[in-house]
Amino acid sequence: MAQGSIIKKELLLIGGSAGSLEAILQLLPAIQNEKGLAIVLVLHRRNSESLLPNLLSEKIAWPVKEAEEKETILAGTVYIAPADYHLLIENDKTISLDYSEKVHYSRPSIDVTFESAAEVYGESLIAILLSGANQDGSVGLKKIKEAGGYVIVQDPTEAVVSYMPQYAIDHVRVDAVLPVAKMPALIHELLP
């Protein structure tokens, strides 16, 4: 059994940038049967890419929506960080949207969401970092590890853009480095 599976996992965070959409389209349908889990996606995308919720809704049975201010995070739902807003998770497990300056040239920033989630969810958190072209996500993954969460990074050799996952592997003590096809089985193992 995977280490860290004693605490009930409540939230799965997925962060990605360039080249991560293909991985998400493969991953989400394979984990949609995991009960008791909410998913928050933080993707670097442009305002023009507003069709993402519709695209994902066609692939999975769970509700998929752009996150809204003060919305409560519910199991069985996929929340997408809106383009050009940082998504933070508050202590009462609600979403807060923020328009402060970009982090790693990105808004939403993966680090911003991952760090806020680490403080709230701690050991009940799983985080995945996918393909991307900058360092965003590594600081957040480190905070998640420090809080007792479980950290998975896409195998850089299969990532469309290997820089982001490789940077995380080089700078964070990750729990698993896997191709996307092997992530659903591990997530299932981590859940009760």
C-alpha positions in Angstrom: 0.0 0.0 0.0 1.2 3.5 -0.7 2.8 5.5 2.1 0.4 8.2 3.5 -2.8 6.3 2.9 -3.9 6.2 6.6 -5.3 9.7 6.5 -8.5 10.1 4.4 -7.6 12.0 1.3 -10.1 14.8 0.5 -8.6 17.0 -2.2 -6.6 16.3 -5.4 -4.8 19.2 -6.8 -3.5 19.1 -10.4 -1.2 21.7 -11.7 0.1 22.0 -15.2 1.1 24.3 -18.0 2.3 23.8 -21.6 1.4 20.3 -22.7 -0.6 19.3 -19.7 -4.1 19.3 -21.2 -3.5 15.9 -22.9 -2.5 14.4 -19.6 -5.6 15.8 -17.8 -7.9 14.4 -20.5 -6.3 11.0 -19.9 -6.2 11.3 -16.1 -9.7 12.6 -15.2 -11.8 9.9 -16.8 -9.7 7.3 -15.0 -10.2 8.7 -11.5 -13.9 9.9 -11.7 -15.1 6.9 -9.7 -13.1 7.9 -6.6 -15.7 8.9 -4.0 -15.1 11.5 -1.4 -12.5 13.4 -3.4 -12.7 16.9 -4.8 -10.4 18.0 -7.6 -8.9 21.5 -8.2 -7.2 22.1 -11.5 -4.7 25.0 -11.9 -3.6 25.4 -15.5 -1.7 28.2 -17.1 -4.2 29.3 -19.8 -5.3 32.4 -21.7 -8.7 34.1 -21.3 -9.6 32.8 -24.7 -9.5 29.2 -23.5 -12.8 29.4 -21.7 -14.1 26.2 -23.2 -12.1 24.0 -20.8 -15.0 23.2 -18.5 -17.2 22.1 -21.5 -14.3 20.0 -22.9 -13.8 18.2 -19.6 -17.5 17.8 -18.9 -17.7 15.8 -22.1 -15.1 13.4 -20.7 -16.3 12.7 -17.2 -19.5 12.4 -15.3 -18.6 14.7 -12.4 -19.7 18.3 -12.4 -16.9 20.5 -13.9 -16.9 24.2 -13.3 -14.8 27.3 -13.2 -14.3 28.1 -9.5 -16.2 31.0 -8.1 -15.5 33.4 -5.2 -16.5 32.0 -1.7 -17.6 28.7 -3.2 -17.4 25.7 -0.9 -15.3 22.8 -2.2 -17.4 19.7 -2.5 -16.4 16.1 -3.1 -17.2 14.7 -6.5 -16.7 18.1 -8.3 -13.9 19.4 -10.5 -13.0 23.1 -10.0 -10.9 24.9 -12.5 -9.0 28.0 -11.6 -10.3 30.9 -13.8 -7.9 32.4 -16.3 -6.1 35.4 -15.0 -7.0 34.8 -11.3 -5.0 33.1 -8.5 -7.1 30.5 -6.7 -6.6 30.3 -3.0 -8.2 27.9 -0.5 -9.5 29.4 2.7 -9.5 27.7 6.2 -13.3 27.0 5.9 -12.5 25.1 2.6 -14.0 27.7 0.4 -12.4 29.2 -2.7 -11.0 32.7 -2.9 -10.0 34.4 -6.2 -7.3 37.0 -6.3 -5.9 39.3 -9.0 -2.6 40.1 -7.3 0.6 40.1 -9.4 1.7 37.1 -11.4 3.9 34.4 -9.9 6.4 32.8 -12.3 4.8 34.9 -15.0 1.5 33.1 -14.3 -1.9 33.9 -13.0 -3.3 31.5 -11.9 -0.1 30.3 -10.2 0.1 26.7 -9.2 2.3 27.6 -6.2 -0.3 30.0 -4.9 -3.0 27.3 -4.9 -0.8 24.5 -3.7 0.6 26.5 -0.8 -2.9 27.7 0.4 -4.2 24.1 0.1 -1.3 22.7 2.1 -2.2 24.9 5.1 -5.9 23.9 5.0 -5.8 20.2 3.9 -2.4 19.0 5.1 -2.2 15.2 5.2 -5.6 14.8 3.4 -4.1 16.3 0.2 -2.8 14.7 -3.0 -1.0 16.9 -5.5 0.0 16.2 -9.1 2.4 18.4 -11.2 2.3 17.8 -14.9 4.0 19.1 -18.0 5.1 22.8 -18.2 7.8 25.3 -19.1 8.6 27.1 -15.9 9.3 26.5 -12.2 5.7 27.1 -11.0 4.5 24.4 -8.6 7.7 23.3 -6.9 7.4 25.7 -3.9 3.8 24.6 -3.5 4.8 20.9 -3.7 7.4 21.5 -1.0 4.8 23.0 1.3 2.4 20.1 0.6 5.2 17.6 1.6 5.9 19.6 4.8 2.2 19.5 5.7 2.1 15.7 5.2 0.4 15.6 1.8 1.3 13.2 -1.0 3.1 14.5 -4.1 3.1 13.0 -7.5 5.0 14.4 -10.5 4.6 13.4 -14.1 7.6 11.5 -15.6 9.5 14.2 -17.4 10.4 11.7 -20.2 6.7 11.5 -21.2 5.8 15.2 -20.6 5.3 17.3 -23.6 7.4 20.0 -21.9 9.7 18.4 -19.3 11.0 21.5 -17.5 8.3 21.9 -14.8 8.2 18.2 -13.7 12.0 17.9 -13.9 12.5 21.1 -11.8 10.2 19.7 -9.2 12.0 16.4 -9.0 15.3 18.2 -8.7 14.1 20.5 -5.8 11.4 18.6 -3.9 11.3 15.2 -2.2 8.4 13.8 -4.2 6.6 10.6 -3.4 6.2 9.3 -6.9 7.3 10.0 -10.4 5.0 8.3 -12.9 3.6 8.4 -16.4 0.0 9.6 -16.4 -1.4 6.2 -17.2 -0.1 4.8 -13.9 -1.4 7.7 -11.7 -5.0 6.5 -11.3 -4.0 3.2 -9.7 -1.8 5.0 -7.2 -4.6 7.6 -6.4 -7.0 4.7 -5.9 -4.5 3.1 -3.5 -4.2 6.3 -1.5 -8.0 6.5 -0.9 -9.8 4.4 1.7 
